């Protein structure tokens, strides 16, 4: 049985980790870390766990935690994991970090976009970027995995095959993404109040959203050359889910069947990527509460552009679900373990 500890268990992603792990046949939670609720019953913070979990919240002592568990999940703000991690911790436990601290390999880029001094740049080279369907072998052999961001997960999985095969102009990519309010976190902020979000949609982080360099870096790996994109996220009045619409110019004319065969080449064996039937476009309600990524595309022959649409649950495939998927890979157990929940509908 894998012993797991969660630091940041009372955030939205953290509590989803709890929900997934308590039903995981090969894992058990030994540490519910939350510096905001030390000594408070976890189920008092999230009443949906009443009479299911009786544990109290503990502190965020990563060194002590490493003595007691096999894997540590850090569902914490940027800068936290990199400020505490060290060789001794990594010699005792595997770490899956849900923040951006180890996602971007270029420390200067990280520091520029996140406006933080990176505290552990020595681990950037050895850490694995945990996009499971793309980096499975790297993840399998790593003790430190950077769980991808929600927008990057949805976006990169959508275009990876096309970039890898050189079918789209890498300088033409425009990403229009929409996310539910849980993507902003659980902290009390004026912009997150009901009256601010309800009956409204707004763009934010225009030209400077912090997921931009992460997306560009992963796309560049796929294309084998530098990729620059336009990325504009939007906040919409729903609890959870991401829908991305990606526009790109095709280098040559392509048929539906040709593009479809490319997606099949890369994803036909993937349990958590669903390429939908022709003309069926993804919707967030079809992936809610699940680890699935739904993808489809349309070719605009008039402009010779391809429009790719994808949907994920930002808290599952975009955070906790992918983290558990990474854990399964790292411990060499069946990758789908604990993750085959049917999406919640309606």
C-alpha positions in Angstrom: 0.0 0.0 0.0 1.4 3.4 -1.0 1.4 5.8 1.9 0.5 9.3 0.8 0.7 12.7 2.4 -0.9 15.9 1.1 0.3 19.4 1.8 -2.4 21.8 0.9 -5.2 19.3 1.4 -7.9 22.0 2.0 -7.6 23.8 -1.3 -9.9 22.7 -4.1 -7.3 20.6 -5.8 -6.1 19.2 -2.4 -9.6 18.0 -1.4 -10.0 16.4 -4.8 -6.8 14.5 -4.2 -8.4 13.3 -0.9 -11.6 12.3 -2.7 -9.6 10.3 -5.3 -7.1 8.7 -2.9 -9.6 7.5 -0.3 -11.1 5.2 -3.0 -7.7 4.1 -4.4 -7.1 0.4 -3.8 -3.3 0.8 -3.7 -3.0 4.0 -1.6 -3.8 5.4 1.8 -3.6 8.9 3.1 -1.4 9.3 6.2 -1.2 13.1 6.3 -3.8 15.8 5.7 -1.6 18.9 5.6 -3.2 22.4 5.9 -1.4 25.3 7.7 -4.7 27.2 7.7 -6.6 24.5 9.6 -4.1 22.8 11.9 -5.8 20.5 14.4 -9.2 21.0 12.9 -11.1 18.0 11.6 -10.7 17.7 7.8 -14.5 16.9 7.6 -15.3 20.2 9.4 -13.6 22.0 6.5 -15.3 19.9 3.9 -18.6 18.5 5.2 -18.9 16.2 2.2 -16.4 14.0 4.0 -18.4 13.9 7.2 -18.3 10.3 8.7 -15.9 9.3 5.9 -12.7 10.9 7.2 -12.1 11.5 10.9 -8.5 12.8 10.6 -7.4 16.2 11.8 -5.4 18.6 9.6 -1.6 18.7 10.3 1.1 21.2 9.5 3.3 21.4 6.4 6.5 20.0 7.8 7.8 18.3 4.6 10.9 16.8 6.2 8.8 15.0 8.9 6.3 14.0 6.3 9.0 12.4 4.2 9.8 10.1 7.1 6.2 8.8 7.2 5.0 8.4 3.6 6.1 7.1 0.2 4.7 10.0 -1.8 4.1 13.7 -1.0 1.6 15.8 -3.0 2.1 19.5 -2.7 -1.1 21.3 -3.7 0.3 24.7 -2.7 1.0 28.1 -4.1 4.0 28.8 -6.3 7.3 29.0 -4.4 6.3 26.7 -1.5 7.6 23.4 -2.8 10.8 24.8 -4.1 11.5 26.5 -0.8 11.4 23.3 1.2 12.5 20.4 -1.0 16.0 19.0 -0.7 18.0 15.9 -1.5 17.2 14.2 1.8 13.4 14.5 1.2 13.7 13.1 -2.3 15.8 10.2 -1.0 13.0 9.2 1.3 9.8 10.0 -0.7 8.6 10.8 -4.2 7.2 14.3 -4.6 4.4 15.4 -7.0 4.1 19.2 -7.0 0.9 20.7 -8.3 2.4 24.2 -8.4 4.5 25.7 -11.2 7.8 25.5 -9.4 9.3 22.7 -11.6 7.2 22.9 -14.7 9.4 25.4 -16.6 12.9 24.3 -17.2 14.4 27.8 -17.8 14.7 29.4 -14.4 14.9 32.9 -15.8 11.6 32.4 -17.6 10.0 31.1 -14.4 11.3 34.0 -12.4 10.2 36.6 -15.0 6.6 35.3 -15.3 6.0 34.3 -11.7 8.0 37.2 -10.2 9.6 34.8 -7.7 13.1 33.8 -7.0 13.4 30.1 -7.6 14.7 28.4 -4.4 15.7 25.1 -5.8 16.8 25.5 -9.5 19.2 22.5 -9.0 16.2 20.1 -9.3 14.8 21.6 -12.5 16.8 19.3 -14.8 16.0 16.1 -13.0 12.3 16.8 -12.5 9.8 15.3 -14.9 7.0 17.3 -16.5 4.0 15.2 -15.6 1.9 15.2 -18.7 1.3 11.5 -18.5 0.3 10.7 -22.1 3.5 12.4 -23.4 6.2 11.9 -20.8 5.3 8.5 -19.3 8.9 7.1 -19.4 10.4 10.2 -17.8 7.7 10.2 -15.1 8.4 6.5 -14.4 12.0 7.1 -13.5 11.7 10.4 -11.6 11.3 11.1 -7.8 10.1 14.7 -8.5 7.2 15.3 -10.9 5.8 18.7 -11.9 2.1 18.3 -12.3 1.1 20.4 -15.3 -1.2 23.4 -15.1 -4.9 23.0 -16.1 -4.8 25.2 -19.2 -1.5 23.7 -20.4 -2.9 20.2 -20.0 -5.9 20.8 -22.1 -4.1 22.9 -24.7 -0.9 20.8 -25.2 -2.8 17.5 -25.4 -5.0 19.0 -28.0 -2.3 20.1 -30.4 0.7 17.8 -29.6 0.1 15.3 -32.4 -0.3 18.0 -35.0 2.9 19.8 -33.9 4.8 16.5 -33.6 3.9 15.6 -37.2 4.6 19.1 -38.5 1.1 19.6 -39.8 0.4 23.1 -38.5 2.2 26.4 -38.7 3.7 26.8 -35.2 3.6 30.6 -35.4 -0.1 30.7 -36.1 -1.5 29.2 -32.9 -4.3 31.1 -31.0 -5.7 29.6 -27.8 -9.0 30.8 -26.5 -9.7 29.1 -23.2 -12.6 29.3 -20.7 -12.5 28.1 -17.1 -14.9 27.7 -14.2 -14.5 29.7 -11.0 -12.7 26.9 -9.1 -9.7 27.6 -11.2 -9.1 30.8 -9.2 -8.8 28.9 -6.0 -10.6 29.0 -2.6 -9.2 32.2 -1.2 -11.7 35.0 -0.5 -11.2 37.7 -3.2 -13.6 40.3 -4.4 -13.3 39.1 -8.0 -14.4 35.7 -7.0 -17.6 36.8 -5.2 -20.9 35.5 -6.6 -22.1 38.9 -7.8 -18.8 39.4 -9.6 -18.8 36.1 -11.5 -22.5 35.3 -12.0 -24.1 36.5 -15.2 -20.7 37.5 -16.5 -17.8 36.4 -18.6 -14.5 38.1 -18.7 -11.0 37.7 -20.2 -8.1 37.9 -17.8 -4.3 37.7 -18.0 -4.5 38.9 -21.6 -0.9 38.6 -23.1 0.6 37.8 -19.7 -1.1 34.8 -18.2 1.5 32.7 -16.3 0.6 29.5 -18.1 1.8 31.0 -21.4 5.5 30.0 -21.1 4.6 26.5 -19.9 2.4 26.0 -22.9 5.0 27.4 -25.3 7.8 25.3 -23.8 5.9 22.0 -24.2 4.7 23.0 -27.7 8.3 23.8 -28.6 9.4 20.3 -27.5 6.7 18.8 -29.7 7.5 21.0 -32.7 11.3 20.7 -32.4 11.5 24.5 -32.7 10.5 27.6 -30.7 6.7 28.2 -30.6 5.1 31.4 -29.6 1.3 31.6 -29.2 -1.5 34.0 -28.3 -3.2 32.7 -25.2 -6.3 34.3 -23.7 -8.2 32.7 -20.8 -11.7 33.6 -19.7 -13.5 33.2 -16.4 -17.1 31.9 -16.8 -19.9 31.5 -14.3 -19.7 27.7 -13.6 -17.9 25.8 -10.8 -15.5 23.6 -12.8 -14.4 22.7 -16.2 -12.2 24.1 -19.0 -13.0 24.4 -22.7 -10.3 25.4 -25.1 -10.7 26.4 -28.7 -7.5 26.5 -30.6 -6.9 27.9 -34.1 -4.0 27.1 -36.3 -3.1 27.3 -40.0 -2.4 24.0 -41.8 0.8 23.9 -43.7 -0.9 21.9 -46.5 -4.5 20.9 -47.3 -5.6 18.0 -45.1 -8.8 15.9 -45.0 -10.7 15.0 -41.9 -9.6 11.4 -42.3 -5.9 12.4 -42.5 -6.0 14.5 -39.3 -8.1 11.9 -37.6 -5.5 9.2 -38.3 -2.8 11.4 -36.7 -4.8 11.6 -33.5 -5.3 7.9 -33.6 -1.6 7.3 -34.0 -0.8 9.1 -30.7 -3.9 8.5 -28.6 -5.7 5.4 -29.7 -4.4 3.4 -26.8 -4.9 6.2 -24.2 -7.6 5.6 -21.7 -8.1 9.2 -20.6 -8.0 10.9 -24.0 -11.2 10.6 -26.0 -11.2 11.7 -29.6 -14.9 12.2 -30.3 -16.8 11.1 -33.3 -16.9 13.3 -36.4 -18.9 16.5 -35.8 -19.3 15.9 -32.1 -17.7 18.8 -30.3 -16.5 18.5 -26.6 -18.6 20.0 -23.8 -17.4 20.5 -20.2 -20.4 18.6 -18.7 -19.2 15.4 -20.5 -16.0 15.4 -18.5 -17.1 16.8 -15.1 -15.7 15.0 -12.2 -13.5 12.8 -14.4 -9.9 12.4 -15.6 -10.9 12.4 -19.2 -9.8 14.8 -21.9 -12.3 15.1 -24.8 -10.9 16.4 -28.1 -12.2 17.0 -31.6 -11.5 19.3 -34.5 -13.0 20.9 -37.6 -11.1 21.9 -40.8 -12.1 25.2 -42.3 -11.2 24.6 -46.0 -12.1 28.2 -46.8 -9.2 29.6 -44.7 -7.1 26.4 -44.5 -7.2 26.5 -40.7 -7.9 23.8 -38.2 -10.0 24.5 -35.1 -9.4 22.1 -32.2 -11.8 22.0 -29.3 -11.0 20.2 -26.0 -12.6 19.9 -22.6 -11.3 18.8 -19.2 -12.3 19.1 -15.6 -9.8 21.6 -14.3 -9.7 20.0 -10.8 -9.2 16.4 -12.0 -7.3 16.0 -15.3 -6.2 19.6 -14.8 -4.9 18.9 -11.2 -5.7 16.1 -8.8 -6.6 13.4 -11.3 -3.4 13.9 -13.3 -1.4 13.9 -10.0 -2.8 10.5 -9.1 -2.2 9.3 -12.6 1.4 10.4 -12.1 1.6 8.6 -8.8 0.4 5.4 -10.5 3.1 5.7 -13.2 5.9 6.5 -10.6 5.0 3.4 -8.5 4.5 1.2 -11.6 0.9 0.2 -10.9 -1.9 0.2 -13.4 -2.3 3.8 -14.6 -6.0 3.9 -14.5 -6.2 2.8 -10.8 -8.6 5.0 -8.8 -9.4 7.1 -11.8 -12.1 5.5 -13.8 -15.0 7.5 -12.4 -17.8 8.1 -14.9 -18.2 11.9 -15.5 -21.0 13.4 -13.4 -24.1 14.3 -15.4 -26.1 16.5 -15.4 
